[in-house]
Amino acid sequence: MTESPTSRAASLPHLRRKKLAKGDPVPPPLVMASVFNLPGDPTGFRQYGRFDNPTWDAVEHLLAHLEDAPAVAFPSGMAATSAVFFSLLKSGDRILLPSDGYYTTRLLAERFLKPLGVAFDLRPTGSYLDGGFDGYRLVFVETPANPGLDLCDIAAVSAAAHAAGAIVVADNTTMTPYGQRPLDLGADIVVSADTKAPNGHSDTLFGHVASRDPAAITAVRDWRKLSGSIPGPFEAWLVHRGLETLEVRFDRMCNSAEVIARRLKAHPKIGALRFPGLDDDPSHNLATAQMQRFGFLIALTLRSEAEAESFITGCELIQPATSFGGVHTSAERRARWGDAVAPGFVRLSVGCEPVEELWQAMEEALDLL
Ligand SMILES: Cc1ncc(COP(=O)(O)O)c(C=O)c1O
């Protein structure tokens, strides 16, 4: 029986209690150890820091609770995606990637999968179902896609991809398990950059893979152990701490994004604007059906590169930065990284600031354009 987001959020801070002995610290200890006391037969004991670590276990416990599936921690979102690709794909496989998703996933396929004999095709997220999935070993979805915020129907893609013999991997970074539940919708594997909202404090990179398929979990765990793509214990400890407040932060960020998106859309200086929570957004019906929340990212287009830069740097409550999901509102022009967007396109990540103060600061910056 799947829990609701609120019941999952309520039990999360109490998960450790069942394991505590009298006098144990309530928060998980940060265990910095490459070796463990290991005389004699090592079977069944902690052996070496590349194999496991108690602080990884603590953060994976929370992630598994949120995903309702076993989870394996990685040192970044891309390390999680790489673990899935390199542990499950082999020469001769063909995979499908979103043409409008996070660009590094495509670059990884081009630079490192293709030379190993794994071919890939690209398709826009908004028409992901068109053309079917025959011939694919793995179908990778990212919805809402970063940065354009188009959606695809995870349940429909999963059903069609499974019928064609493919596995479905969903990058859920833009939504977190509180905003969207790809495994419940039929995806086989979730990858996530916990660098973003799950950690939330812009001070560490992290990622995870979650799946209800034991073979997939074993494969990525073995990949981590053998490739050495391991998270640092301190990063795991920070993300554990971040996850304890994720629901509160995510709720504030999504609520504020709904208010800010509506007001920006009505502002005369703003051109196109995409936010799945707006009634007239092309993805609104699908968003309402498949997402628990509409997220905290807004894609907006100003008239020029110069106006976009002035808006970003001129607003006192916008941190100019790449990445998203921090407690501070942040924004950047995505064209500066080569994304196929207009020069004035801005990806805005709404943070935890009180919404009226945030809107006032944005309105003042827009008035100066
Ligand atoms: C959708 C998405 N997936 C994955 C990543 C990669 O995360 P990381 O930078 O932690 O490797 C990002 C980073 O921006 C992202 O936006």
The ligand as a Tripos MOL2 file, in Angstrom:
@<TRIPOS>MOLECULE
LIG
   16    16     1     0     0
SMALL
NO_CHARGES

@<TRIPOS>ATOM
      1 C1         17.6750   17.1480  -14.7120 C.3       1 LIG1
      2 C2         19.0740   16.9690  -14.2280 C.ar      1 LIG1
      3 N1         19.5630   15.7410  -14.1100 N.ar      1 LIG1
      4 C3         20.8230   15.5230  -13.6800 C.ar      1 LIG1
      5 C4         21.6490   16.5680  -13.3450 C.ar      1 LIG1
      6 C5         23.0500   16.2860  -12.9070 C.3       1 LIG1
      7 O1         23.2400   16.5100  -11.5600 O.3       1 LIG1
      8 P1         24.6930   16.7150  -10.9260 P.3       1 LIG1
      9 O2         25.1390   18.0840  -11.3040 O.co2     1 LIG1
     10 O3         24.4880   16.4950   -9.4750 O.co2     1 LIG1
     11 O4         25.5900   15.6770  -11.5420 O.co2     1 LIG1
     12 C6         21.1740   17.8730  -13.4450 C.ar      1 LIG1
     13 C7         22.0460   19.0130  -13.0900 C.2       1 LIG1
     14 O5         21.7230   20.1500  -13.3350 O.2       1 LIG1
     15 C8         19.8490   18.0790  -13.8940 C.ar      1 LIG1
     16 O6         19.3520   19.3090  -14.0340 O.3       1 LIG1
@<TRIPOS>BOND
     1     1     2 1
     2     2     3 ar
     3     2    15 ar
     4     3     4 ar
     5     4     5 ar
     6     5     6 1
     7     5    12 ar
     8     6     7 1
     9     7     8 1
    10     8     9 2
    11     8    10 1
    12     8    11 1
    13    12    13 1
    14    12    15 ar
    15    13    14 2
    16    15    16 1
@<TRIPOS>SUBSTRUCTURE
     1 LIG1         1 GROUP 0 **** ****
